[in-house]
Amino acid sequence: MPMTAETLPYTDYGSYLRRCFPDCKVQKISLHAGFSCPNRDGTKGVGGCTYCNNRTFSPDYCLTGKSITEQLREGIAFFARKYPEMKYLAYFQSYTNTYGTLEHLTALYEEALHHRDVKGLIIGTRPDCMPQPLLDYLSHTAQKHYVMVEYGVESTDDATLVRINRGHTYADAADAIRRTAAAGIPVGAHLILGLPAESREQMLRHADRLSELPITSLKLHQLQLIRHTRMAQEYAQTPQDFHLYTVDEYIDLVIDFIERLRPDIVVERFVSQSPDELLITPRWGLKNHEFTARLLRRMRERGSRQGRLFVGR
C-alpha cells in the first residue's frame, strides 16, 4: 500500500504547509534581489564558499535588473496556468538576503508582500547576517504574514567551516537560530552531507547537534562538485580528500541521519539538483521525487522512521 502524508516515516514539508495554510495551496516563487555576500565582497572574505556557484539554484527568471514585482509576475504566471487558485510565498533565495541597510531590505520585502497573491516571505541568509533591528522588523511582520528565515549552517564542525571558507562558526549559527525562534519566526536550516574530511560519524553528529536547536525545518543537500568553484579545483588536485556517494550509499546515510533527528523537525529536502551543464559529479540521473521514492522503499525495508534513535535532552 503506498504511503500517504499521514503515514510517511518522516515529517514532510507538504504536510507542514497544509497546517500553516489550511485554506489554500501555496507555492514558493524564487527571487533574486541583487544581493552580494560578506564572504565575497571582502567584509568576511573573498571568493565565497568553496563549493558555491550561485547559478546552481537561481531560476531563469531570477535575473538581476528585474524588479521583485516583475519576478513575482513571471513566476506566478508559470504556475497560474495550471493552478489559478494558488497562493505564493516570496522566496528570497540567491546570496545573502539580509545583507543591506534596513531601509533597503524592508522596501524589498514590502514590495513582495504588496502582491495580492503573496501570503508570506521565506528569506535565505547567513547566520552572521541577522542584526537585531532587522529581526525586530521580521518579528513584527510575522504577526501579520507568514515569515520563515532559512540559515545556511552547512556543517556543525568548525574545522569544516574553515575549510570551506564559510566565514562564520557553528556558534554563530546556533545564536542566530535561537534569536530568530525567540522572535516568533520559524527557522529553516541547510546542511551539506559529504563535505571533504568529514567522517560518517561526524555527519551523523550534525543531526544530534541540530536537534538541540529550535529549528522548524531542515534541507539536506548531497555534496555536488560544481564547475567554476574552488572546491572543483581542490577535487581535481586531491580527489582522495573526497568521498562522493553513490545513490544507495547516500540513501543509507540519510536514513541513519534522520533516525537521529528530532522527530518534529520538518525535512523539506533530501537532495539538491544542480544544472546539468554546471555539475561535474556525482551524476545520479534522478529527479528529487525519484530519489524520495527510493529512499522511502529503503526506509520500509529497514523499518526506519525519523527520530527512532533520537535522545532528547
C-alpha positions as CSV (number, residue, x, y, z in Angstrom):
1,M,0.0,0.0,0.0
2,P,1.5,3.4,-0.9
3,M,2.4,5.7,1.9
4,T,0.2,8.8,2.5
5,A,1.4,12.0,4.1
6,E,0.0,10.7,7.4
7,T,2.0,7.5,7.3
8,L,5.3,8.8,6.0
9,P,8.2,7.8,8.2
10,Y,9.4,11.4,8.4
11,T,7.9,14.8,9.0
12,D,7.4,16.1,5.5
13,Y,7.2,19.7,4.2
14,G,3.9,19.3,2.3
15,S,2.0,18.4,5.5
16,Y,3.7,21.3,7.2
17,L,2.5,23.8,4.6
18,R,-1.0,22.4,4.8
19,R,-1.0,23.0,8.5
20,C,0.2,26.6,8.0
21,F,-2.2,27.3,5.1
22,P,-5.3,25.2,5.6
23,D,-7.4,27.3,3.3
24,C,-5.2,27.4,0.2
25,K,-2.3,25.7,-1.6
26,V,0.9,27.7,-1.7
27,Q,4.0,27.6,-3.9
28,K,7.4,29.3,-3.5
29,I,8.5,31.8,-6.0
30,S,12.3,32.2,-6.0
31,L,13.6,35.7,-6.2
32,H,17.0,37.3,-6.9
33,A,17.1,40.7,-5.2
34,G,20.6,41.6,-6.4
35,F,22.4,41.0,-3.0
36,S,26.0,40.2,-2.6
37,C,27.6,38.3,0.3
38,P,30.1,39.4,3.0
39,N,32.1,36.3,2.1
40,R,32.6,37.7,-1.4
41,D,33.0,41.4,-1.1
42,G,35.8,41.3,1.4
43,T,33.8,42.0,4.6
44,K,34.3,38.5,5.8
45,G,36.3,37.0,2.9
46,V,36.6,36.9,-0.8
47,G,35.7,34.2,-3.3
48,G,32.7,32.9,-1.4
49,C,32.3,29.4,0.0
50,T,34.5,26.9,-1.9
51,Y,31.5,24.9,-3.1
52,C,29.4,27.8,-4.3
53,N,28.3,28.8,-7.7
54,N,25.1,30.7,-7.2
55,R,23.8,29.9,-10.6
56,T,23.0,26.3,-9.4
57,F,19.9,27.5,-7.6
58,S,18.7,30.6,-9.5
59,P,15.7,30.0,-11.9
60,D,16.0,31.7,-15.3
61,Y,13.5,34.4,-14.4
62,C,15.7,35.4,-11.4
63,L,17.9,37.8,-13.2
64,T,19.4,41.0,-11.8
65,G,17.8,44.0,-13.3
66,K,14.3,42.7,-12.9
67,S,12.3,44.1,-10.0
68,I,10.8,42.0,-7.3
69,T,7.3,42.7,-8.8
70,E,8.5,41.6,-12.3
71,Q,10.0,38.4,-11.0
72,L,6.9,37.6,-9.0
73,R,4.7,38.2,-12.0
74,E,6.7,35.9,-14.2
75,G,7.0,33.2,-11.6
76,I,3.3,33.3,-10.7
77,A,2.4,33.2,-14.4
78,F,4.2,29.9,-14.8
79,F,2.1,28.2,-12.1
80,A,-1.2,30.1,-12.5
81,R,-1.9,28.4,-15.9
82,K,-2.4,25.1,-14.2
83,Y,-3.3,26.3,-10.6
84,P,-5.3,29.5,-10.9
85,E,-6.2,29.5,-7.2
86,M,-2.7,29.0,-6.0
87,K,-1.1,31.5,-3.5
88,Y,2.6,32.1,-3.1
89,L,5.5,32.6,-0.8
90,A,8.1,35.1,-1.9
91,Y,11.4,33.2,-1.6
92,F,14.4,35.5,-1.3
93,Q,16.9,32.8,-2.3
94,S,20.1,33.9,-4.0
95,Y,23.1,35.1,-2.0
96,T,22.6,36.7,1.4
97,N,19.1,38.2,1.6
98,T,19.6,40.1,4.8
99,Y,22.8,41.8,3.7
100,G,21.9,45.5,3.3
101,T,20.6,48.5,5.0
102,L,17.3,48.1,7.0
103,E,15.6,50.6,4.7
104,H,16.6,48.8,1.5
105,L,15.7,45.3,2.9
106,T,12.3,46.3,4.2
107,A,11.4,48.0,1.0
108,L,12.1,44.8,-1.0
109,Y,10.2,42.6,1.5
110,E,7.3,45.0,1.5
111,E,7.3,45.1,-2.3
112,A,6.8,41.3,-2.3
113,L,4.1,41.3,0.4
114,H,2.2,44.0,-1.6
115,H,1.3,41.5,-4.3
116,R,-2.2,40.3,-3.6
117,D,-1.4,36.6,-4.1
118,V,1.7,36.5,-1.8
119,K,1.0,35.1,1.6
120,G,4.4,35.5,3.1
121,L,8.2,35.5,2.9
122,I,11.0,33.0,3.1
123,I,14.4,34.6,3.5
124,G,17.6,32.7,2.9
125,T,20.7,34.1,4.6
126,R,23.8,33.6,6.6
127,P,23.7,33.2,10.4
128,D,26.2,36.1,10.8
129,C,23.9,38.5,8.9
130,M,20.9,38.9,11.1
131,P,21.1,42.3,13.0
132,Q,18.7,42.8,15.8
133,P,16.8,45.8,14.2
134,L,16.1,43.6,11.2
135,L,15.0,40.7,13.4
136,D,12.6,43.1,15.2
137,Y,11.1,44.1,11.9
138,L,10.6,40.5,10.8
139,S,9.1,39.6,14.2
140,H,6.6,42.4,13.7
141,T,5.9,41.3,10.1
142,A,5.4,37.7,11.2
143,Q,2.4,38.8,13.3
144,K,0.5,39.6,10.0
145,H,2.2,37.4,7.4
146,Y,3.9,34.0,7.3
147,V,7.7,34.6,7.6
148,M,10.5,32.0,7.7
149,V,14.2,32.6,7.8
150,E,16.5,29.9,6.4
151,Y,20.1,29.8,7.6
152,G,22.9,28.2,5.7
153,V,24.5,26.1,8.5
154,E,26.2,23.6,6.2
155,S,28.2,21.9,9.0
156,T,28.3,21.9,12.8
157,D,32.0,21.3,12.7
158,D,34.1,24.5,12.9
159,A,37.1,22.9,11.2
160,T,34.9,22.1,8.2
161,L,33.5,25.6,8.2
162,V,37.0,27.0,8.0
163,R,38.0,24.6,5.2
164,I,35.0,25.5,3.0
165,N,35.6,29.2,3.7
166,R,32.2,29.9,5.3
167,G,33.4,32.8,7.3
168,H,31.3,32.0,10.4
169,T,31.3,29.5,13.2
170,Y,28.7,27.0,14.3
171,A,28.2,29.1,17.4
172,D,27.2,31.9,15.1
173,A,24.6,29.6,13.5
174,A,23.3,28.4,16.9
175,D,23.0,32.0,18.2
176,A,21.1,33.2,15.1
177,I,18.7,30.3,15.2
178,R,17.9,30.8,18.8
179,R,17.4,34.5,18.5
180,T,15.1,34.0,15.4
181,A,13.0,31.4,17.1
182,A,12.7,33.5,20.2
183,A,11.3,36.3,18.0
184,G,8.5,34.0,17.0
185,I,9.8,33.2,13.5
186,P,10.0,29.7,12.1
187,V,13.6,28.8,11.3
188,G,14.9,26.6,8.5
189,A,18.5,25.2,8.3
190,H,20.6,24.0,5.4
191,L,23.1,21.2,5.8
192,I,25.5,19.6,3.3
193,L,26.3,15.9,3.7
194,G,29.6,14.7,2.3
195,L,31.9,17.8,2.8
196,P,35.6,16.9,2.5
197,A,37.3,15.4,5.5
198,E,34.1,14.8,7.4
199,S,33.7,11.2,8.6
200,R,30.4,9.4,8.5
201,E,30.1,9.7,12.3
202,Q,30.8,13.5,12.1
203,M,27.9,13.8,9.7
204,L,25.6,11.9,11.9
205,R,26.5,14.0,14.9
206,H,25.2,17.0,12.9
207,A,21.7,15.5,13.4
208,D,22.3,15.4,17.2
209,R,23.5,19.0,17.4
210,L,20.8,20.5,15.1
211,S,18.2,18.6,17.1
212,E,19.2,20.7,20.2
213,L,18.3,23.9,18.4
214,P,14.8,25.3,17.9
215,I,14.6,24.8,14.1
216,T,11.4,24.2,12.3
217,S,12.7,22.7,9.0
218,L,15.8,21.2,7.5
219,K,17.1,20.9,4.0
220,L,19.7,18.3,3.3
221,H,22.0,18.5,0.3
222,Q,24.4,15.9,-1.0
223,L,27.8,17.4,-1.8
224,Q,28.0,18.2,-5.5
225,L,31.1,19.4,-7.3
226,I,30.2,22.4,-9.5
227,R,32.1,23.9,-12.3
228,H,33.9,27.2,-11.7
229,T,34.3,26.7,-7.9
230,R,37.3,26.4,-5.7
231,M,36.1,23.0,-4.5
232,A,36.1,21.7,-8.1
233,Q,39.8,22.8,-8.3
234,E,40.6,21.1,-5.0
235,Y,38.9,17.9,-6.2
236,A,41.0,17.9,-9.4
237,Q,44.2,18.3,-7.3
238,T,43.4,15.9,-4.4
239,P,40.5,13.6,-5.2
240,Q,41.4,11.4,-2.3
241,D,40.1,14.0,0.1
242,F,36.6,13.5,-1.2
243,H,34.1,10.7,-0.8
244,L,31.4,11.1,-3.4
245,Y,28.4,9.0,-2.5
246,T,26.6,6.6,-4.8
247,V,22.8,6.9,-4.6
248,D,22.4,3.8,-2.4
249,E,25.2,4.9,-0.1
250,Y,23.7,8.3,0.3
251,I,20.2,6.9,0.9
252,D,21.5,4.8,3.8
253,L,23.4,7.8,5.2
254,V,20.3,10.0,5.1
255,I,18.2,7.3,6.8
256,D,20.8,7.0,9.6
257,F,20.8,10.8,9.9
258,I,17.1,11.3,10.2
259,E,16.8,8.4,12.6
260,R,18.9,10.6,15.0
261,L,17.0,13.8,14.1
262,R,14.3,15.2,16.4
263,P,11.0,13.8,15.2
264,D,9.1,17.1,14.8
265,I,11.7,18.8,12.5
266,V,10.2,19.1,9.0
267,V,12.5,17.5,6.5
268,E,12.0,19.7,3.5
269,R,14.5,18.2,1.1
270,F,17.0,15.3,1.0
271,V,18.9,16.2,-2.2
272,S,19.6,19.1,-4.4
273,Q,19.8,19.3,-8.2
274,S,22.3,21.4,-10.0
275,P,22.0,22.3,-13.7
276,D,23.5,19.6,-15.8
277,E,25.9,22.0,-17.6
278,L,27.4,23.0,-14.2
279,L,27.5,19.7,-12.5
280,I,30.8,17.7,-12.5
281,T,29.9,14.8,-10.2
282,P,28.1,12.9,-8.8
283,R,25.6,12.3,-11.6
284,W,22.9,10.2,-10.3
285,G,20.3,10.9,-13.1
286,L,17.4,11.1,-10.6
287,K,14.8,13.7,-10.1
288,N,14.0,14.7,-6.5
289,H,10.8,12.7,-6.4
290,E,12.5,9.6,-7.8
291,F,15.2,9.9,-5.1
292,T,12.5,10.2,-2.4
293,A,10.6,7.2,-3.7
294,R,13.8,5.1,-3.5
295,L,14.5,6.4,0.0
296,L,11.0,5.5,1.1
297,R,11.4,2.0,-0.2
298,R,14.7,1.6,1.7
299,M,13.1,3.0,4.9
300,R,10.3,0.4,4.6
301,E,12.9,-2.3,4.2
302,R,14.8,-1.2,7.2
303,G,11.7,-0.4,9.4
304,S,13.1,3.1,9.8
305,R,11.4,6.3,10.9
306,Q,12.6,9.8,11.8
307,G,13.6,10.2,15.4
308,R,13.9,6.4,16.1
309,L,17.3,6.9,17.7
310,F,16.8,10.5,18.9
311,V,17.7,11.0,22.5
312,G,16.2,14.2,23.9
313,R,17.9,16.4,26.4
